[in-house]
Amino acid sequence: MRVESTPQKCNSSQSECFVHIKLSRSSKPLLEQESSLPALCIGFGCSTAAIAVRLGDPDPFHSCREVGIPECAVKRCAVQISCALEFIHQRGLVHRDIKPENVLLLDTQCRCVKLADFGLTQRRGTFIRFISGTLPYMAPELCTMVLEEGQTEVKAPPLRVEPTLDTWAFGVLLFCILTGFFPWERCNDSDDFYEEFVDWRRSPKKTPVPSQWKRFTPVCMQMFRRMLALDPSERCSVGEVKGYVGKDWVRAKDANGWVGENGEVSTSTPSPCRSSCSDEH
């Protein structure tokens, strides 16, 4: 089990230190069972005492990678991560590395969640010239910046860093922790799961909902459509997610599969995604 520690004092001369920000508590509960959901942002690592488990680690929270975590716990994560991202976005920063390994859980009910690792964080408006390799949570416009083997430069123009990169990654994160797997390996035409999603987004009336998305309610699918818009200018802000926490996200399930609004049953096929590494410039 990998662990992270919470900050105390940090020497300014150290190359790595924590950024520890506690947001103000909301006077109105976002979830019925919570009077407040403080959001915490943490960056990098330094030695102290308290232990937190990464959301991407196997167990002790019943192995997110296999079956996801309960919907109510996902919503608690969603609210707190949303608040943390709103905070840094308001200050002109983009996290750029939203993934399960960078979400720290301090309790088994996800009542205290921390966003970690600001190693890739950049100021809004910074330009990315190319990246090496892709990851499942990278937005499609970022995947176009991959420098393939043998290339000296990418064909796409430099990409401007915007909060919409975090919105996309946040959407993929929510899918991942609800299901236990990523929806695809990479956002390009070499990935069949992503291409199936793109076809559905472009022609929703003619193309059936991709199999791995059929477990979600219409309200949840509306949220995902807003977060995972193919055009970055059409994506919602990360804060919009909080407007969906009062609705059901996952359909009921019986022995035959996921039950739809009219009683129809559908089965879903997991996406066998693997991790990869990425470097960018």
C-alpha positions as CSV (number, residue, x, y, z in Angstrom):
1,M,0.0,0.0,0.0
2,R,1.4,3.4,-1.0
3,V,0.9,6.3,1.4
4,E,1.0,10.0,1.4
5,S,1.6,12.3,4.4
6,T,-0.1,15.5,5.4
7,P,1.9,18.8,5.7
8,Q,3.4,20.5,8.7
9,K,6.3,22.8,8.1
10,C,8.0,23.0,4.8
11,N,11.5,24.3,4.1
12,S,11.4,26.8,1.3
13,S,14.8,25.6,0.1
14,Q,13.5,22.1,-0.5
15,S,12.8,21.1,-4.1
16,E,9.6,19.4,-3.0
17,C,7.0,20.7,-0.6
18,F,3.3,20.6,0.1
19,V,0.7,23.0,-1.0
20,H,-2.0,22.7,1.6
21,I,-5.2,24.6,1.0
22,K,-8.4,24.1,3.0
23,L,-11.5,25.6,1.4
24,S,-14.2,27.4,3.3
25,R,-17.1,25.1,4.3
26,S,-20.4,25.5,2.5
27,S,-23.3,26.7,4.7
28,K,-25.7,24.5,2.6
29,P,-25.1,20.7,2.4
30,L,-24.5,19.3,-1.0
31,L,-25.3,15.8,0.1
32,E,-28.1,15.0,2.4
33,Q,-25.9,13.1,4.9
34,E,-23.2,15.7,5.0
35,S,-23.3,19.1,6.7
36,S,-20.2,20.2,5.0
37,L,-17.6,18.7,2.6
38,P,-14.3,20.5,3.0
39,A,-12.0,20.2,-0.1
40,L,-8.3,19.9,0.2
41,C,-5.6,20.3,-2.3
42,I,-2.2,18.8,-1.7
43,G,0.9,18.8,-3.8
44,F,4.1,16.8,-3.9
45,G,5.6,15.0,-0.9
46,C,7.4,15.6,2.3
47,S,7.8,13.6,5.5
48,T,5.2,13.8,8.2
49,A,2.9,11.5,10.1
50,A,-0.7,11.0,8.9
51,I,-1.5,8.3,6.4
52,A,-3.8,8.6,3.4
53,V,-4.6,5.9,0.8
54,R,-4.5,6.6,-2.9
55,L,-7.8,6.0,-4.7
56,G,-6.0,4.0,-7.3
57,D,-4.5,1.6,-4.8
58,P,-5.9,-2.0,-4.4
59,D,-8.0,-2.4,-1.3
60,P,-8.5,-1.4,1.6
61,F,-11.6,0.2,0.0
62,H,-12.8,-3.0,-1.7
63,S,-10.6,-2.7,-4.8
64,C,-11.8,0.2,-6.9
65,R,-10.1,-1.3,-9.9
66,E,-12.5,-4.3,-10.1
67,V,-15.9,-3.0,-9.2
68,G,-15.7,0.7,-8.5
69,I,-16.8,2.2,-5.2
70,P,-20.3,3.0,-3.9
71,E,-22.2,5.8,-5.7
72,C,-22.6,7.8,-2.5
73,A,-18.9,7.7,-1.8
74,V,-18.1,8.7,-5.5
75,K,-20.4,11.7,-5.0
76,R,-18.5,12.8,-1.9
77,C,-15.3,12.5,-3.9
78,A,-16.8,14.4,-6.8
79,V,-17.9,17.3,-4.6
80,Q,-14.6,17.7,-2.9
81,I,-12.4,17.3,-6.0
82,S,-14.7,19.8,-7.8
83,C,-14.2,22.3,-5.0
84,A,-10.4,21.8,-5.1
85,L,-10.2,22.2,-8.9
86,E,-12.5,25.3,-8.8
87,F,-10.1,26.8,-6.3
88,I,-7.0,26.4,-8.4
89,H,-8.8,27.3,-11.6
90,Q,-9.9,30.6,-10.1
91,R,-6.2,31.3,-9.5
92,G,-5.2,30.7,-13.1
93,L,-3.8,27.2,-12.6
94,V,-4.6,23.9,-14.3
95,H,-3.8,20.7,-12.5
96,R,-3.3,18.5,-15.6
97,D,-2.9,15.2,-13.8
98,I,-6.4,14.2,-12.5
99,K,-6.3,10.4,-12.0
100,P,-7.1,7.9,-9.2
101,E,-3.5,7.8,-8.0
102,N,-3.7,11.5,-7.2
103,V,-6.8,11.3,-5.1
104,L,-6.1,10.6,-1.5
105,L,-8.7,9.1,0.8
106,L,-8.4,9.7,4.6
107,D,-11.3,7.5,5.5
108,T,-13.3,4.6,4.2
109,Q,-16.4,6.6,3.5
110,C,-14.6,9.3,1.4
111,R,-15.7,12.0,3.7
112,C,-12.2,13.6,3.6
113,V,-10.6,13.5,0.2
114,K,-7.4,15.3,-1.0
115,L,-6.2,16.1,-4.4
116,A,-2.5,15.4,-4.7
117,D,0.6,15.9,-6.9
118,F,0.9,19.3,-8.7
119,G,4.0,18.2,-10.6
120,L,2.3,18.9,-14.0
121,T,0.3,21.9,-12.9
122,Q,0.7,24.9,-15.3
123,R,-0.6,28.4,-15.6
124,R,-3.6,28.8,-17.8
125,G,-2.4,30.0,-21.2
126,T,0.9,28.1,-21.2
127,F,1.5,26.3,-24.5
128,I,2.4,22.6,-24.8
129,R,4.5,21.9,-27.9
130,F,4.4,18.1,-27.7
131,I,4.0,15.1,-25.3
132,S,5.5,11.6,-25.3
133,G,2.9,8.9,-24.8
134,T,-0.8,9.1,-23.8
135,L,-2.8,8.2,-20.7
136,P,-6.5,7.2,-20.5
137,Y,-7.5,10.5,-18.8
138,M,-5.9,12.8,-21.3
139,A,-8.3,14.9,-23.4
140,P,-8.4,14.3,-27.2
141,E,-6.8,17.7,-28.0
142,L,-3.9,16.8,-25.7
143,C,-3.5,13.4,-27.4
144,T,-3.0,15.1,-30.8
145,M,0.3,16.5,-29.3
146,V,2.0,13.1,-29.1
147,L,5.4,13.0,-30.7
148,E,5.4,9.7,-32.4
149,E,8.6,7.6,-32.9
150,G,10.6,8.9,-35.8
151,Q,8.9,12.4,-35.8
152,T,10.8,15.5,-35.1
153,E,7.7,17.6,-34.5
154,V,4.0,17.2,-34.2
155,K,1.6,18.2,-36.9
156,A,-0.8,20.0,-34.5
157,P,0.0,23.6,-33.4
158,P,1.0,24.2,-29.8
159,L,-1.8,23.6,-27.4
160,R,-3.0,26.2,-25.0
161,V,-3.4,24.9,-21.4
162,E,-7.0,25.5,-20.3
163,P,-9.2,24.3,-17.4
164,T,-11.1,22.2,-19.9
165,L,-8.2,19.7,-19.8
166,D,-9.1,19.1,-16.1
167,T,-12.8,18.9,-16.9
168,W,-12.2,16.0,-19.3
169,A,-9.8,14.2,-16.9
170,F,-12.3,14.7,-14.1
171,G,-15.0,13.1,-16.2
172,V,-12.8,10.1,-16.9
173,L,-11.9,9.9,-13.2
174,L,-15.6,9.7,-12.2
175,F,-16.3,7.0,-14.8
176,C,-13.3,5.1,-13.5
177,I,-14.2,5.1,-9.8
178,L,-17.9,4.3,-10.6
179,T,-17.0,1.3,-12.7
180,G,-13.5,0.2,-11.6
181,F,-12.0,0.6,-15.1
182,F,-11.1,3.4,-17.6
183,P,-13.5,3.9,-20.5
184,W,-10.6,3.7,-23.0
185,E,-6.8,3.6,-23.2
186,R,-6.2,6.7,-25.3
187,C,-8.3,9.3,-27.1
188,N,-7.4,8.6,-30.7
189,D,-8.7,6.5,-33.6
190,S,-6.5,3.5,-32.6
191,D,-8.7,2.9,-29.6
192,D,-12.0,1.1,-30.4
193,F,-13.7,2.0,-27.2
194,Y,-12.9,5.7,-27.7
195,E,-14.0,5.5,-31.4
196,E,-17.3,3.9,-30.3
197,F,-17.8,6.8,-27.8
198,V,-17.0,9.4,-30.5
199,D,-19.5,7.8,-33.0
200,W,-22.2,8.0,-30.3
201,R,-21.4,11.6,-29.4
202,R,-21.6,12.7,-33.0
203,S,-24.7,10.8,-33.9
204,P,-26.6,10.0,-30.6
205,K,-29.9,9.4,-32.3
206,K,-28.4,6.9,-34.9
207,T,-25.7,5.3,-32.7
208,P,-26.5,3.1,-29.7
209,V,-25.0,4.1,-26.3
210,P,-21.6,2.3,-26.0
211,S,-21.9,-0.9,-23.9
212,Q,-19.7,0.3,-21.0
213,W,-21.9,3.4,-20.5
214,K,-25.3,1.7,-20.3
215,R,-25.1,1.3,-16.6
216,F,-25.6,5.1,-16.1
217,T,-28.9,6.9,-15.7
218,P,-29.9,9.6,-18.3
219,V,-29.0,12.4,-15.8
220,C,-25.6,10.9,-15.3
221,M,-25.1,10.6,-19.0
222,Q,-26.0,14.3,-19.4
223,M,-23.3,15.1,-16.9
224,F,-20.8,13.0,-18.8
225,R,-21.8,14.6,-22.1
226,R,-21.1,18.0,-20.6
227,M,-17.8,17.0,-19.1
228,L,-16.6,14.9,-22.1
229,A,-17.6,17.2,-24.9
230,L,-15.3,16.5,-27.9
231,D,-15.0,20.3,-28.5
232,P,-13.2,21.8,-25.5
233,S,-15.3,25.0,-25.8
234,E,-18.4,23.1,-25.1
235,R,-17.3,21.4,-21.9
236,C,-18.8,22.5,-18.6
237,S,-16.8,23.9,-15.7
238,V,-15.7,21.4,-13.0
239,G,-18.1,23.1,-10.6
240,E,-21.2,22.1,-12.6
241,V,-20.7,18.5,-11.3
242,K,-22.1,19.6,-7.9
243,G,-25.5,20.2,-9.6
244,Y,-25.8,16.5,-10.3
245,V,-25.1,14.9,-6.9
246,G,-28.7,14.9,-5.8
247,K,-29.7,12.6,-8.7
248,D,-29.1,8.9,-9.2
249,W,-26.0,8.1,-11.4
250,V,-26.1,4.3,-11.7
251,R,-29.0,2.2,-12.8
252,A,-30.4,-0.6,-10.7
253,K,-29.0,-4.0,-11.6
254,D,-30.6,-7.5,-11.5
255,A,-29.4,-10.9,-12.4
256,N,-29.7,-10.2,-16.2
257,G,-27.8,-6.8,-16.3
258,W,-28.5,-3.1,-15.9
259,V,-32.2,-2.1,-15.8
260,G,-33.3,0.9,-17.8
261,E,-36.0,3.4,-17.4
262,N,-38.6,1.3,-19.2
263,G,-37.5,-2.0,-17.6
264,E,-35.2,-3.0,-20.5
265,V,-32.0,-4.8,-19.5
266,S,-28.6,-4.3,-21.0
267,T,-25.2,-5.8,-20.3
268,S,-21.9,-3.9,-20.3
269,T,-18.4,-4.9,-21.4
270,P,-15.5,-3.7,-19.4
271,S,-12.7,-1.8,-21.0
272,P,-9.3,-3.6,-20.5
273,C,-7.2,-0.4,-20.2
274,R,-3.6,-0.4,-19.1
275,S,-1.5,2.4,-17.7
276,S,1.2,4.1,-19.7
277,C,3.8,6.9,-19.1
278,S,3.9,10.4,-20.5
279,D,6.5,13.2,-20.7
280,E,5.8,16.6,-22.1
281,H,7.5,19.7,-23.1
